[in-house]
């Protein structure tokens, strides 16, 4: 059987070359280490050359690997250039899934950049149910999606849009409502609003399951969108973790939102499936990345 080498294989190889470690490369690529190792072994068999030597200090390029790296980087760069060139002449439309509006001043600036690149650029933002943890990526109903990590399964690529503290939405009369910050220890026994069970790991993430010392969360209700969440919090059905960038959506009176100090920040990304990349997607992702860099700069 003849194996075709795909740009994915080259990206996997280059990630290991950059990281010098299979474990770190797997985390960067959002794939399991066994899957990454299997893919590299298949690539080595196809090339009939050993690309890496592994030892206790990591993975090191062999002489064949050093030579292959030079060509792999050229091929990947050429493919990205081709995608950019094609995007200016091909269909400049994209369907982007989301659970809530990406906000953060992102889309107006992105649209401005895209119009300069392709005057007919059209981006359709498609609201997806919270029970679909990938916001349409898994069933390919969207080309890309604004989603919160963790993603349900590999292989995805993404651009980080924001890393933000997690806040807790409390009804105005709650004993902790006047605090500027709280801890999960103080919140552990509170009833929490949860995403539907179909949200999987994302449900656990917004319940802060890993930060409860093994104690299960008390579920006060299930919420499917922002409006349900706002109403459920204000009437006292439960409290809810939210990202700091989403606080303006809930800032309508009747809700307090102190920072939760002992959980790591949330990460909003623009993600897409590695095997489904329409030409215009690269232009859109590059514009998102440029806007994020502008803000950081």
C-alpha positions as CSV (number, residue, x, y, z in Angstrom):
1,X,0.0,0.0,0.0
2,X,1.3,3.4,-1.0
3,X,1.1,6.0,1.8
4,X,0.5,9.7,0.8
5,X,2.3,12.2,2.9
6,X,0.0,15.0,4.0
7,X,0.8,18.5,5.3
8,X,-0.6,17.2,8.6
9,X,2.3,14.7,8.8
10,X,4.8,17.4,8.1
11,X,3.2,19.6,10.8
12,X,3.4,16.8,13.3
13,X,7.1,16.2,12.4
14,X,7.9,19.9,12.7
15,X,6.1,20.2,16.0
16,X,8.3,17.5,17.5
17,X,11.4,19.1,15.9
18,X,10.5,22.4,17.5
19,X,9.6,21.0,20.9
20,X,12.3,18.4,21.1
21,X,9.8,16.3,22.9
22,X,6.9,14.0,21.9
23,X,4.9,14.8,25.0
24,X,5.1,18.6,24.5
25,X,4.4,18.3,20.8
26,X,1.3,16.2,21.4
27,X,0.0,18.8,23.8
28,X,0.7,21.6,21.3
29,X,-1.1,19.6,18.5
30,X,-3.9,18.5,20.8
31,X,-3.4,14.9,20.0
32,X,-2.5,12.0,22.2
33,X,1.1,11.0,22.4
34,X,0.5,7.4,21.2
35,X,-1.3,8.7,18.2
36,X,1.5,11.1,17.4
37,X,4.1,8.4,17.8
38,X,2.2,6.1,15.5
39,X,1.9,8.8,12.8
40,X,5.7,9.5,13.0
41,X,6.5,5.8,12.8
42,X,4.3,5.5,9.7
43,X,6.1,8.5,8.2
44,X,9.5,7.0,8.9
45,X,8.4,3.7,7.3
46,X,7.2,5.5,4.2
47,X,10.4,7.6,4.0
48,X,12.6,4.5,4.9
49,X,14.5,6.8,7.2
50,X,14.7,7.3,11.0
51,X,13.9,10.9,11.7
52,X,14.3,11.0,15.5
53,X,16.4,9.5,18.2
54,X,14.6,9.4,21.6
55,X,16.4,9.4,24.9
56,X,15.6,10.5,28.5
57,X,16.2,14.1,27.4
58,X,13.6,14.1,24.6
59,X,13.6,13.6,20.9
60,X,16.5,14.6,18.7
61,X,16.7,14.8,14.9
62,X,18.9,12.3,13.1
63,X,21.0,13.5,10.2
64,X,18.1,12.3,7.9
65,X,15.7,14.3,10.1
66,X,17.8,17.5,9.8
67,X,17.7,17.2,6.0
68,X,14.0,16.4,6.0
69,X,13.2,19.3,8.3
70,X,14.5,21.8,5.8
71,X,12.3,20.4,3.0
72,X,9.3,20.0,5.3
73,X,9.4,23.7,6.3
74,X,9.6,24.7,2.7
75,X,6.6,22.6,1.7
76,X,4.4,23.8,4.7
77,X,5.3,27.4,4.0
78,X,4.6,27.0,0.3
79,X,1.2,25.4,1.1
80,X,0.3,28.3,3.4
81,X,1.3,30.8,0.7
82,X,-0.8,28.9,-1.8
83,X,-3.8,29.1,0.5
84,X,-3.4,32.8,1.0
85,X,-3.1,33.4,-2.7
86,X,-6.2,31.3,-3.5
87,X,-8.2,33.0,-0.8
88,X,-8.0,36.3,-2.8
89,X,-9.6,34.7,-5.9
90,X,-11.7,31.9,-4.4
91,X,-15.0,32.0,-2.5
92,X,-14.5,34.5,0.3
93,X,-17.2,33.2,2.5
94,X,-17.1,31.3,5.8
95,X,-19.5,29.8,8.3
96,X,-18.2,30.2,11.9
97,X,-19.9,28.6,14.8
98,X,-20.2,30.1,18.3
99,X,-21.9,29.5,21.6
100,X,-22.0,33.2,22.5
101,X,-20.8,36.2,20.5
102,X,-17.0,36.4,20.5
103,X,-17.3,40.0,21.5
104,X,-14.1,41.7,22.8
105,X,-14.1,44.1,19.8
106,X,-12.9,41.3,17.6
107,X,-15.2,41.0,14.6
108,X,-15.5,44.6,13.5
109,X,-11.7,44.9,13.2
110,X,-11.5,41.4,11.5
111,X,-14.2,42.3,9.0
112,X,-12.3,45.5,8.2
113,X,-9.1,43.5,7.5
114,X,-10.9,40.9,5.4
115,X,-12.7,43.5,3.2
116,X,-9.3,45.0,2.3
117,X,-8.1,41.5,1.3
118,X,-11.4,40.4,-0.4
119,X,-14.1,43.0,-1.0
120,X,-16.8,40.3,-1.1
121,X,-15.8,38.7,2.2
122,X,-18.8,37.2,4.0
123,X,-18.6,35.7,7.5
124,X,-21.8,34.0,8.8
125,X,-21.8,33.7,12.6
126,X,-23.9,30.6,13.4
127,X,-25.3,30.3,17.0
128,X,-24.9,26.7,18.2
129,X,-26.5,25.0,21.2
130,X,-24.3,24.7,24.3
131,X,-24.9,20.9,24.2
132,X,-22.7,20.8,21.1
133,X,-19.4,21.2,22.8
134,X,-17.6,21.8,19.5
135,X,-20.0,24.4,18.2
136,X,-20.5,22.6,14.9
137,X,-16.9,21.3,14.3
138,X,-17.6,17.7,14.9
139,X,-20.4,17.3,12.4
140,X,-18.7,19.8,10.0
141,X,-21.7,22.1,9.9
142,X,-19.3,25.0,10.3
143,X,-15.9,25.9,8.8
144,X,-14.5,27.1,12.1
145,X,-15.8,28.0,15.5
146,X,-15.3,30.3,18.5
147,X,-15.1,27.8,21.3
148,X,-13.7,27.4,24.8
149,X,-11.0,24.9,25.5
150,X,-11.0,22.0,26.1
151,X,-12.1,20.8,22.7
152,X,-13.7,17.3,22.5
153,X,-11.3,15.4,20.4
154,X,-8.4,16.0,18.0
155,X,-7.2,16.9,15.5
156,X,-7.9,20.6,15.7
157,X,-5.8,23.7,15.1
158,X,-6.7,27.1,16.7
159,X,-5.8,30.7,17.3
160,X,-6.1,31.9,20.9
161,X,-8.5,34.9,21.0
162,X,-8.4,35.5,24.8
163,X,-7.2,34.1,28.1
164,X,-9.4,35.5,30.9
165,X,-10.1,35.0,34.6
166,X,-13.2,33.0,35.4
167,X,-15.8,34.9,37.4
168,X,-18.8,33.5,39.2
169,X,-22.3,34.9,38.5
170,X,-24.2,35.3,41.8
171,X,-27.7,36.7,42.5
172,X,-27.6,40.2,44.0
173,X,-28.7,39.0,47.5
174,X,-26.1,36.2,47.8
175,X,-23.8,36.4,50.9
176,X,-20.7,36.7,48.7
177,X,-22.2,39.2,46.2
178,X,-20.3,42.1,47.6
179,X,-16.9,40.5,47.4
180,X,-14.4,41.3,44.7
181,X,-13.0,37.8,44.7
182,X,-13.9,34.4,46.1
183,X,-12.4,30.9,46.1
184,X,-13.8,27.6,44.9
185,X,-13.6,26.4,48.5
186,X,-16.2,29.0,49.4
187,X,-18.4,28.0,46.4
188,X,-18.0,24.2,46.6
189,X,-21.3,23.5,48.3
190,X,-23.3,26.0,46.2
191,X,-25.8,24.7,43.6
192,X,-24.3,25.3,40.2
193,X,-25.9,25.8,36.8
194,X,-24.5,23.2,34.4
195,X,-24.3,22.8,30.6
196,X,-26.2,19.8,29.2
197,X,-24.4,16.4,29.7
198,X,-23.7,16.3,25.9
199,X,-21.2,19.1,26.5
200,X,-18.9,16.5,28.1
201,X,-15.6,17.9,29.2
202,X,-16.8,21.5,28.6
203,X,-19.5,20.9,31.2
204,X,-16.9,19.7,33.7
205,X,-14.7,22.6,33.0
206,X,-17.4,25.2,33.8
207,X,-18.3,23.3,36.9
208,X,-14.6,23.4,37.9
209,X,-14.8,19.7,38.6
210,X,-11.0,19.4,38.8
211,X,-10.9,22.0,41.6
212,X,-13.4,20.4,44.0
213,X,-11.1,18.0,45.8
214,X,-13.1,15.0,44.4
215,X,-16.5,16.3,45.7
216,X,-19.2,16.3,43.0
217,X,-20.9,19.5,42.1
218,X,-24.4,20.2,43.2
219,X,-26.5,20.8,40.1
220,X,-29.2,23.5,40.5
221,X,-30.3,23.5,36.9
222,X,-29.3,22.9,33.3
223,X,-28.8,25.9,31.0
224,X,-28.7,26.0,27.2
225,X,-28.0,29.7,26.5
226,X,-27.2,33.1,27.9
227,X,-30.8,34.1,28.6
228,X,-31.6,30.9,30.5
229,X,-28.4,31.4,32.5
230,X,-29.2,35.0,33.4
231,X,-32.8,34.1,34.5
232,X,-31.6,31.1,36.5
233,X,-29.0,33.1,38.4
234,X,-31.3,36.0,39.1
235,X,-34.1,33.8,40.5
236,X,-31.6,31.8,42.7
237,X,-31.6,28.4,41.0
238,X,-27.8,28.3,41.0
239,X,-24.6,30.1,40.4
240,X,-22.4,29.9,37.3
241,X,-18.8,30.3,36.2
242,X,-18.3,32.7,33.3
243,X,-15.3,34.1,31.4
244,X,-14.4,37.7,32.3
245,X,-14.9,38.8,28.7
246,X,-18.5,37.6,28.8
247,X,-19.3,39.7,31.9
248,X,-20.9,42.5,29.9
249,X,-23.5,40.1,28.6
250,X,-24.7,39.5,32.2
251,X,-24.3,43.1,33.4
252,X,-28.0,44.0,33.4
253,X,-28.5,44.4,37.2
254,X,-29.4,41.7,39.7
255,X,-26.1,39.8,39.2
256,X,-22.7,40.2,40.9
257,X,-19.6,38.7,39.3
258,X,-16.5,38.4,41.6
259,X,-13.3,36.8,40.4
260,X,-12.7,33.1,41.3
261,X,-9.1,33.2,42.4
262,X,-8.1,29.6,42.6
263,X,-9.0,28.3,39.1
264,X,-6.9,28.8,36.0
265,X,-8.1,31.3,33.4
266,X,-10.4,30.3,30.6
267,X,-9.2,30.2,27.0
268,X,-11.3,31.3,24.0
269,X,-10.1,30.1,20.6
270,X,-11.0,30.2,17.0
271,X,-10.7,26.5,16.1
272,X,-11.0,24.4,12.9
273,X,-10.6,20.8,11.9
274,X,-7.2,20.1,10.5
275,X,-8.5,18.1,7.6
276,X,-11.1,20.8,6.6
277,X,-9.5,24.1,5.7
278,X,-11.3,26.1,2.9
279,X,-8.9,28.7,1.4
280,X,-10.6,31.7,3.0
281,X,-10.2,30.2,6.5
282,X,-6.5,31.0,6.5
283,X,-7.3,34.7,5.8
284,X,-9.9,34.8,8.6
285,X,-7.6,33.0,11.1
286,X,-4.7,35.4,10.2
287,X,-7.0,38.4,10.7
288,X,-8.0,37.1,14.1
289,X,-4.4,36.5,15.0
290,X,-3.5,40.0,13.9
291,X,-6.2,41.7,15.9
292,X,-5.2,39.7,19.0
293,X,-1.6,40.8,18.4
294,X,-2.7,44.4,18.1
295,X,-4.4,44.2,21.5
296,X,-1.4,42.6,23.1
297,X,1.0,45.1,21.5
